[in-house]
Structures are given as structure tokens and as C-alpha cells.
Amino acid sequence: MTACRQVNHNKIETLRALERELGSLPLQTIYLEGNPCQQAEGVNYRRKVMLALPSTLTQIDATWVSMPPFISAG
């Protein structure tokens, strides 16, 4: 079963808040578009989301992502 969270257009200010709430879930997909944290992080947004959330993540918003090999799963 695919674990997906749609939290787009909410008021998530920082990725730390996101990590506290969702960091322990085995997510594969997350939608964060329209949140303050997306705009605050700028071009580094997806990379920082990948570092903040579990390595099971394969899609951020509508973009497929993969973990760099140097980041261990778990």
C-alpha cells in the first residue's frame, strides 16, 4: 500500500515542523506545494525534504525523487 500525505496549501512554516509530524511514517509520496516551507527553502526544497523525511520517499509534489547513494536507509 502506498503511503501518501497531501499537506499542500497548509501553513507548515519549517521543515523541522514537518519532520516532527511525519518523520516516523514510511511515506512514499508527499505533496507540500503552497506551504511557507516550500518557498522559504527555495531551490534546495526537495533535497531538504528528502533529508528530513524517511528514505522510503519516492515522490515530492509531482516530482519523482531518489535518495543519493551516500544516504543510508534508516
N, C-alpha and C positions, 0 to 999 in steps of 0.2 A: 504494500500500500504506500502510495506517495504521500509524504508529509509536506504540506504546503500551508504557508501562512500569508494571508493578504492583510497587510497593515499599512497599505498605501493611503495617503492623504489623512494621516493622523497627526499627532503633534509630538512625534518622537524627536527630541532635541539632540540627543547624542547617541553614538554607537555603544557607549557604556550602558546606557539605559536598555538598549536592545539586547546586549549581551546578558544582562541580569535577568531579563524576562524570558529570553528564548535560547540562551546559550546551552542549556542541557537537553534541548529537544533534538531528535535526529531529523532535522529538516533537510529536504532536497530542494525545495523552491521557496523563495520569499519575495514578496512584492513590497517595496518600500517607497515607490515613486511618490513625490509630493510631500515628503516629510522634511522638516528642517535639517535633519542629519544628512540627508542626501545632498542638499545644497551647500551645507557647511563644509562637507568633506571634498567637494569639487571632483577633480579628475581622479583622485585616489579612493573615491567612494566604494567601488566594488571590491577593490583589493582589501580595504579595511573591513568591510563586511565579512569577507572570506576569513580574515584573521580573527574576527570577533565571534563568529558562529562555528558550529561543528564542521568537520571536514566532509560530512555527508552532503554538503550543499553543492548542487549542480546547476542551479539557475537563480539569478538575481534579477528581478524585474523580468524583462523579456529577453535577457541575455544569458546564454549558456556559459558557464564558467568551469574551470577545473583547477584543482589545487596544484601549486608548483611542487615539484618532487621533493624539495627540501623541507616541506611542512609535513610532519608526521600525522597520521590519522589517530587521534586520541590523545 
